[in-house]
Amino acid sequence: MTETKKQTEALLKVENLQKYFPIRKGIVVQKHVGDVKAVDGVSFDIRRGETLGMVGESGCGKSTIGRTILRLLEPTGGKVTFEGKVLNDFSGEEMRKMRSQMQMIFQDPYASLNPRMTVGDIIGEPILIHGVSNRIEREKRVRKLLDVVGLSPYHGARYPHEFSGGQRQRIGIARALSVNPKLIVCDEPVSALDVSIQAQVINLLEDLQQEFDLTYLFIAHDLSVVKHISNRVVVMYLGKTVELSDSEELYRNPLHPYTIALLSAIPLPDPMVKKERIILKGDVPSPVNPPSGCRFHTRCPKALGICKEQEPEFKDIGNGHYVACHFVK
């Protein structure tokens, strides 16, 4: 496969993905009275070998998308295709086997590790589940993985509470790598870490991507981190995609008012340089009863009547730059 084809071939396709969480009331007889529309009609693809960044405020559906792609949560609607295979059609056993190709790095590096298991057992468990029953071979592989993520082989005999946050996240990365996946969903993998440790983990992820030919969905709310690691970026708001573009293009020429407001919040390293900060008014609407039309119109400084009545099309305005806004032609 040529490098050009590899860069444009989609490893994962998400089409009109929906994830609703039902709201029920009643003690004896529970009635379905509504839904939390966490993800509501999201479409994008992830190309082989790239990092697709996903940003947005807390509660916009980023983590839900990551979990639904892997079917840790069952989708309400839409389709997820991985290497040409529709994951919605897979049985539980088929999906279990497929997870050797699709792994996840979780946000909290402590809560995602079993405190009763040694690090060696944590990393070795997926290897055992996916077919390596020989104990000596598993231990050899665990030692190699610890070395790959910058830890020592003797760390395998220790427990998660004996490590720092950054080290625990390295353990989580080693666990994700243990079954040689093609896609890794990184769910805010550095948000719980100190800034200096964040840089180390980001650099590690980039090195591993080159070494093992990995593809990442990188979920984060820190736009400066996303800019550093991502090839393309998709911006989420209240369960919808509002903008998608190459990373450089998005940061140089943001088009959606929400993206512009998010980027205005990135602090500049020079305190002498002043930057206009756009403060959005009001609160994020409830996903139980999202606004009609454009979901951002209740906070958008440009909103007109059409924004309240008609949902904007998520369209390509050229060079793979997609945006959902009535004011962008």
N, C-alpha and C positions, 0 to 999 in steps of 0.2 A: 504494500500500500504506500503510495507516495505521501510525502509530508503535507502537501496541499490538500489532498483528499482527506487525510486524517484530521486536519484542522476543521474541515467543514462537515464531516460526517457526524450525524447525531447519534450519541450513545443512548440517550434517554429522551423521550418525548412525552410531554404532559399536555393533554388536550381537555379543555373545559372542566378541569378538576374541581370537584365540590366536596366539602366536608361540613356537614351540619351535625350539631349536637342537640338532641331533642330535650325540650323542657317539659317536665311532667309535674302535675299537681294532684294531690290527693293522698290519703293515708292508706286506705284499703284498696280502692279502685283508682288507679292513677290514669289521668287523662293527658294526652299529648296536647299542650296548649301553645306550642311554638318551637322555634329552633334558634340556636346560636349559629349564625352563618359565618363560621370561622374562615372558610375558604369557599369562594362563590364564583366559579367559572374562570379558573386560571389556566393559561396556556403558555408554554415555553419549551425550549429544548436545551439540552446540554451536549456540546460537541466532545468528541473523544480528546482527552488530553488537556482540556481547558478547565479553568476555574470560573464558575458562574457565581458571582456574588449576589446575595439577596438581602435587601435592606428595607427598613421601615420602622415605625414606632412599635413599642411593645403592644401586643394584642392584635397585630395586623394579619396574623396567620402564617408567619414565616416557619415557625417550628412545626406547626400542624401540617404544612405542606411537606416538610422533610419526613415526618413520621408516616404520612399517608402514602408518599412515594414508595416507602419500604413496606407498606402495609402493616406497620405497627398499629396504625389506625385504618379501619376499613373505609374506603371512599364512599361518599353518598352518591356521587355521579362522576361522569367523565372517564377518561382513559389514560393509563400510564403504560408506555411501551418501552421496553428495555431490550436493546439489540434485536429489534423486530418482533419481540414476544410481548403480547398483551398481558400484563401482570394481573389485571382484574380477573382473568379467566383461570388463574392458577389455583389449585387446591392448596390446603394447608401444608401438605408434604412437599408439593412442588415448590411452594414459596420458601419453605425451609431450606431446600437445596439451593434455590436461587440466591439466598442471602449470603452465600459464600462469595458472590460477585458484587454485592451491595452491602456496605457496612456503614456504621454511624459512629461519630465521635460526639459525645454528649456534652452539654453545657457545664454541668457541675462535675468536676473531676473526682469528687469524693463520693457523692450520692450514687454515681453510676458504677462504683466498684464495690463488690461484696466484701464487707469488713471481716468476714469469717474465713475468707479464702486468702491464701498466699498469692503474691503477685505472679509467681510461676503458674499456679493453678488457674488464675484469672485469664492469663494470656493463652494457656494451653487448652482451656475448655473448648473454645471454638474449633481448635485443631482436632480435638477428639471427636466432637459432634460431626465434623465434616470429613471423617474417614481415616485419620491417622491414629490407629489404636496402639501402635508400638510406643511404649513409654520412653524408651531411650531416644527414639527419633523425635518425639514431642519435646523432650527436655533440650535436645540439641537445637531445635528450632526456636524454642523460647529464649535460650541464651543468645542466639543470633539476633532475634528481634530486640531484646534488651540493649544489645550493643548498637543496633541500627538507630534506636531512638535516644542514644546518649546515656544509657544507664549501664551498670555493671552486672555481670552474670550472677554475682552473689545476692543481688537485690531480689532475685526470684524467690528466696526463702523468707522474705519479709512480708509484713501486712500493710495494707493501704495507709493506716493511720501513722505509720512510721516515715511517711514521705511528705514533702512540701506540696503545695498546690501545683506548681509547675511540673514536678516529678510525677505526680498522680496523672496529670494530663498526658504526659509522655507514655505512661502505662496504658491509658485509654487508647492512644494512637497505636501502640504496639498490638493491643488486642484487636483493633480494627484491621491492622495489616496481616494478622496471623493466618487468614485464609486466602491471601492473595486476591483481594477484590479489585474490580475495575472502577467502581464508583464509590466514593465516600461522601456521605452527608455530614458536614461539619456544622453542628448546631451551636453557634456562638462558643467556639472552643476556647477562646481566650478572654471572654468577658469577665470571668471570675478571677483572673490573674493580675498580678502587678504589671505595670507598663514594661519594665525591663524584661520580665519573664514572657510577656506577650510577644515581644520581638523574637525571642529565642524559639518559641513554639511556631510562630509564623515562618521563620527561616527553615525550621525543621520540616514543616509541611511542604514548603517549596522544594527542598532538597529531595524529599521522598517522592514527590510528584515526578521529578526528573528521573530518579533512579528506578521507580517501579511503574512508570507510565500510568499514573493515576489520573482520574477525573474527579473534580470536587464540585459539590454544591456547598458554597460557603455562606452560611447564614450569620448575620451580625447586625448590630445597630451602630457600631463604630465605623463611620464612613471613611475615616482616614486609613483604617486597617483594610477595609474592602478595596479601596483604591490601590493599595500596595500589592495585594495578592490576586486580584481578579482580572480576567480577560474581558468579560462582559458583566454588566450589572443589571439586575431587575429590581425595580422599586415597587414595594407593596403598600397599599393603603386600604384598610378595612376589608380584607379578604379579596381585593382586586389588584391586578397589575396595572400600574399607571404609566410606567416608562421602562424601556429595555433598550440598551445600547452598548457598544464597546465602551470599556471603562474610560479611556482617554476622552472620547467624544462626550460621554455623559458628564464628566467633571468639567470639561471645557465649555460645553454648550447644553446645559440642562434646559428642557423645554416645558415640562409640566410644572405648574406653580408649586405643587407639593415637593417635587425634587429640588426646585430652586430654594425653597425654605429650608429643607434638610441640609443642603450644602452650605447655606449661609451660617449654619451652626458649627461648622468645623473650625476649631481654633487655629489661628496662625502662629507659627513659631516665633515671629518677631513681634514683640509687644508694642513697638512703635508704629506698626502698620495697622491702620484702622479699617474695619470691615463692617459693612452694613448688615446688621442681623435682622432677619425677618421673623417676627414673632407672630405665630398663628393664633388667632382669637378662638375662644371657645374650646370645648373638650371634644375628644374623638367620639362620634356617635356610637350608640350601642349596636353590636352586630346582630342583636335580636330583632331590631327594627331599623335597618339601615335606611338612609335617606333615598328618596327617589332620584332618578336621573343620575348625575355624577355624584358619587358618594362624598366627594371632597367639597361640594359646593357650599356646605354650611360653614366652612372655614376659609374658603378661597377668596382672596381680595379682588379677583376678576370676575366673580360669578355673575351671570345674567339669568334671565328667565329661562332660556333654553337649557341651562345647566340643571335647573330643578326638574325639568320635564322630560328630558331625553338623555339617555345614557350614551356617552361618547364612544365611538368605535376605537378599538385598540388597533391602530393602523401603522404601517410602515411608511414613513415620510421620506425614505431614501437611505441607502447604505446600511440597512439593518437597524435603523433607529426607529423604534416603535414608541408611540405615545397615545394616550387616551385623553384628549382634550379638544373641546370644540374650537378653541382659539388657535390651535396649531394646524396649519394646512400643509 
